[in-house]
Amino acid sequence: MTEVRPLFVDKQPIEAENVTPSLVDMAAAVAAIAATRLLLLITVLTGAATWLWTVYDPQPWRLYAACAFSVVFVGPQILLYFRKG
């Protein structure tokens, strides 16, 4: 049986002077970007499923619902994605 050893615990200790306000600000910015991209991913996948269902069984009300979903949800998310980076 092989011995389990921690990989990074001994090599990179976290000290109080390493956690600076700029590191906290950077972490907050990265979290905001990741959240924006995750919301966009969920919205685009939902929109793709909606359009696949619309194309598979086209009905006028379903087409209107898919267009409304794309305009109301996907459009603003894409604009937010390009604005936030």
C-alpha positions in Angstrom: 0.0 0.0 0.0 1.3 3.4 -0.9 1.6 6.3 1.5 -0.7 9.3 1.0 1.1 12.5 1.3 -0.1 16.1 0.9 1.1 17.8 -2.2 1.0 21.5 -1.5 0.5 21.9 2.2 4.2 22.0 3.2 5.4 23.8 0.1 3.1 26.8 0.1 2.0 28.0 3.5 -0.6 30.7 3.7 0.6 33.6 5.8 -1.3 36.7 6.8 1.0 39.1 4.9 0.3 37.2 1.6 -3.4 38.0 1.7 -3.5 41.6 0.7 -6.4 43.8 -0.2 -5.4 43.6 -3.9 -5.6 39.8 -3.7 -9.1 40.0 -2.2 -10.2 42.5 -4.9 -8.7 40.3 -7.6 -10.6 37.2 -6.2 -13.8 39.2 -6.2 -13.3 40.3 -9.8 -12.5 36.7 -10.9 -15.7 35.5 -9.1 -17.8 38.1 -10.9 -16.4 37.1 -14.3 -17.0 33.4 -13.6 -20.5 34.1 -12.4 -21.3 36.1 -15.5 -20.0 33.3 -17.8 -21.8 30.6 -15.8 -25.1 32.5 -16.2 -24.4 32.9 -19.9 -23.7 29.2 -20.2 -26.9 28.2 -18.5 -28.9 30.7 -20.5 -27.4 29.6 -23.8 -28.0 25.9 -23.1 -31.6 26.6 -22.1 -32.1 28.7 -25.2 -30.6 25.9 -27.4 -32.9 23.4 -25.8 -35.9 25.7 -26.4 -35.0 26.2 -30.0 -34.4 22.4 -30.6 -37.8 21.7 -29.2 -39.3 24.5 -31.4 -37.6 23.2 -34.5 -38.5 19.6 -33.7 -42.2 20.3 -33.3 -42.9 23.8 -34.7 -46.1 25.5 -33.6 -46.7 29.2 -33.7 -47.0 29.7 -29.9 -43.8 27.8 -29.4 -42.0 29.9 -32.0 -43.2 33.1 -30.2 -42.1 31.7 -26.9 -38.6 30.8 -28.2 -38.2 34.3 -29.8 -39.3 36.0 -26.6 -36.9 33.8 -24.5 -34.0 34.7 -26.8 -34.7 38.4 -26.7 -35.5 38.7 -23.0 -32.8 36.3 -21.5 -30.1 35.5 -24.1 -29.7 39.0 -25.5 -29.0 40.8 -22.2 -26.7 38.0 -21.1 -24.6 38.3 -24.2 -24.4 42.1 -23.8 -23.4 41.6 -20.2 -20.7 39.1 -21.3 -19.2 41.5 -23.8 -19.4 44.4 -21.3 -17.8 42.5 -18.4 -15.2 40.7 -20.5 
